[in-house]
Amino acid sequence: MNPNRHINIPESAQWLSGSVGSGSWFFLSTKGNGYQIKRFSPEGILECDRFFTVDNKAFDINIDFQFTFLSHCKECTIIQNEITYKFYTNEY
């Protein structure tokens, strides 16, 4: 179950539930030739904001997608049309 969306969390951010009582909000946008992913705590605190590249150029940000595991501040996984896409960052 999604927690209440804090005002700091973008409307199109997706909730990814973790183990009992945990989880994060993930927000994806385009940035230059890649993507920007922001992760927020349930309380609306920005936990990371990094530039990512995707392993498969077929990903289309304009088509429905869902964040899934494993997703964190260094690597994110998204499923779109039953295809798994990996997003990686070199930022630390």
N, C-alpha and C positions, 0 to 999 in steps of 0.2 A: 504494500500500500504506500502510495506517495505521501510524503509529509506535506504540510502546507507550503506553498511556494513563497519564499521570502521575497520582498520587494526588490532586492538586489539581483535576483536570479532572472535572466531573460525568459520571456514567455515561451520561446521555442526550445528551451533547455529540456533535456530528458532525465528522468530519475532512473538511476541504476541501483537497485537494492543490493546491499551486501549481506553479511550475516545478520542475525537477529539484532535489530536496533541500529543498524548502520546502513550507509549508502551515500551516494553523491549525486549531484546534478551535473550533467555534461552539456556544454553548449558548443556547437560547431558553426563556424563561418568561414568564408573564403578570405584569403590574405595573399596577395600577389599570385604566385604560381602554386601556392599550397593552401593550407588550411590553418585556422587558428582554433584551438580547443581550450576552453576554460572549464575548470572543475570547481564546483562550489560545494561547501558543506551544507547539511540540511538547514543550518541557521543563516545561510546566505553569505558566508565568508568565502572569498575567493582563495582557493587553495593552490591553484596553478593556472597559468595563462601562457601557452607556448605555441610556437609555430610547428606544424607537422607536415610531412609528406605522406602520400598514400602509396601502397605497393602495387596498386592496379589502377590505371588511369580511366578505367570504365566507370568508376564511382561517379555518381551524379548527385550533387547536393540538392538538386531540385526535385528528386524523387524520394519518397518516404524511405527512411532508414531507421535503424534501432541500434543504440549503443549496447554492447554486451561484454561479457568477460573475455579476456582480461583487458581491463581499461584502468589506467592510472596516469600519472603526470609525465611519463616517458613513452608510453605505448597505449594506443586505444584500438579497440576492435569494434567494427560496425558491420551489421548485416543489412544488406539491401538486395531485394529480389533473390533471396536464398544464396547469395554470394557473400563470403566473408572477406572484408577489407581490413588490412592492418595499417594503422597510422603510426608513424615513428617521428620522434624529435631528436635533435642533437643538442638541444638546449638543456642546461642543467641548472 
